[in-house]
């Protein structure tokens, strides 16, 4: 297994693997910050569901929270997001290379069967 795949942060992959959490990151990046209440107004899920998603994003280090009155205000941790993007790109590149090798092998087998 390549070193890039050994260094995969499973918590990160789990966090960005959910479409609602990816949409939340988009919304937070666009607005600069937000609360569970403000995010739930823009998503088809409850405030409680948004709060749970924010906990996952926080655990993965993708957002950071600060207290704003009675609510927590969340913002994207941009340096962590940049590292996450780099890691995800690295893993994607490794899988692209594997898939190219599989394709080459399949084409070679098919060619031999035709000969």
N, C-alpha and C positions, 0 to 999 in steps of 0.2 A: 504494500500500500504506500502511496506517495506521502511525503511529509505534509503536504498541504491538506490531505484528507485526515491525517492523524491529529492536526491542530484544530479541527472543526469544533466550534463551540455549539454543542447541542442545544443549550438554552437559547442562544441567538437564533438558530435555525427554527426552533419551535416558535419563538416570538414572531419572527417575520413570515412564518409559514401560514399564518392566519390572515385572510383577506381583510377582516375588520381591523386588526391591528395595523396592517399596512396602510389602510385608509386613515386610521387615527394618526399615524406618523405623518402622512401627507397633510392632514388638517393642521397638525401642530406646527409643521414646517411653514405652512402658508400663513398661519396666524401669529407665529412666534411663541405662543403658549396657549394653554387652555385648561379648563377644569373638566371633571367628569360630566358636570351638568352642561357646560357649553358644547362638549363633544357629543353628548347624547342627543342634543337638539339637531345635530347634523347627520346622525346615523340611525339606521333602523333597529337599534337595540336600546334596552333600558339603561338608565344611569348606573344601576348596579352592575350590569354586564360591562359597561364601559370602565367602571372602577376596577373590576377584576382584570380586564385586558390591560389596564394601566399598570397594575401590579406586575403582570408578566413582563411588560416592556421595561419597567423599572428594574426588575430582577436581572434582566438581560443587559442592563446598563444603557439602553437606548433612549430613555427619558430620565429626567431628574425632577424631583418634586420640591416645591417650596410652599410654605404655608401662606395662604391669602385669606385672612379672616377665618371663616369656618370651613373653608375648602382648601384642598391642595391644588396648587397650580403647577401644571406639568409643561416642560419644554424639552425638546429633543436635545440630547447630548451630541452635538454635531461631530466632535472629534471621535467619539465612540461609533457614531453612525458611519463615518468615513472608514474606520477600521473594519466595521462590519461589511461594508460594501466591498472593500478590498478582499476580505476573506471569502465572501460569497463569490466574487469574480474568480478568485483563484480556484475554488472548488469547481466552479462552472467550467473553467478552462481545462481542468484535469478530466472532467467527465466528457467534454468535447473531444479531447484526445483519445480517450478510451473508445468512444463511439465511432470515431474515424477508424481506429484499428479494427473494431468489430466489422465495420462496413467493408474494409479492405479484405479481411479474411473471408467474409461472406461472398464478395465478388470473386475472389480467387477460387473458392470452392465451386461456385457456379460456373466459372470459366472452365475448370477442369472437367466438370460434368458434361459440358458441351463438346469438349475435345474428344 
